[in-house]
Amino acid sequence: MNRYGLAGVFYASTLLFASGAAHAGVETALSLVPHRAVYDLKLKDLSDRSGIEGMFGRMVYEFTGSACSGFTTNFRFVTKIDTGEEQRVTDQQTTTFENIKARQFRFDTKSFTDEKLDKQVTGEATDAKTNLAISLAKPDKRDVTLTPSQFPTEHMLEVIDHAKQGKRFFEARVFDGSEDGDKTLLTSTVVGAQQQPKADDEEAQLAGEFAKTPYWPVTIAYYNEDAQSDSTPVYRMSFKLYDNGITRDLTMDYGDFVLSGTLSKLEVLGKPAQEKCN
């Protein structure tokens, strides 16, 4: 979740990095459930600046692997956009692999418009104590060195850890390989108090056996790495988060327009791995 992570919070000047985050992340990762979630997307709000008259689509998120062997995420985000003058279909397909223990991350993203490939970004990154080393293969081969950052699954695990501890606000720097794969994003996360699902919440029922378990309302705002303290986020996302990593009831705010994502199908692909990492 994470790259698909995005409330009215402002960015503070100091980033908070917990010294035990890596260890805590591995422990929390043992409870993550491999799954495939499908979200139906529709336009929730838009401004006159957006140039959009209508938009709808679908997002598919598949998460597999384990804390010890690493996690693979396959993500597809398809939207049909109506500008009033034309209609076009955008299709983003992303595959990532993240090894939390080794602090390694591989990514491959293909972006299409009307089935024509616009861009492909492929590379890998290693997060060390002193820097984030990125080796890009596409669209061109080059090496980039950035400030140490968290990868998407590690960041989501920190959200869950903070939620369990009752910590309502934290900040972090995240690298997910998006855009051109050569920048990090600064994030501000707000975690609400744990809530019980309501009996008449139809979307919750699609979470199957998890429908009766509590969740946290979470909002994450993403900022460019050179953002000032009063900057507007690039985008923000709000969602309901279970402690096994499953999310639902998404709101994705891109500034000029807002999309909502409703969980329409959830398939559990296995149980959390009961292994202990060496």
Buried (B, 14 or more C-beta within 10 A) or exposed (E): BBBBBBBEBBBEEEBEEBEEBBEBBBBBBBBBBBBBBBBBBEBBEBEEEBEBEEBBBBBBBBBBBBBBBBBBBBBBBBBBBBEEEEEEEBBBBBBBBBBBBEBBBBBBBBBBEEEEEEBBBBBBBBBEEEBBBBBBBBEEEEEBEBBBBBBBBBBBBBBBBBBBEEBEEBBBBBBBBBEEBBBBBBBBBBBBEBEEBEEEBEBBEBBEEBBEBEBBBBBBBBBBBEBEEEBEBBBBBBBBBBBBBBBBBBBBBBEEBBBBBBBBEBEBEEEBBEEEBE
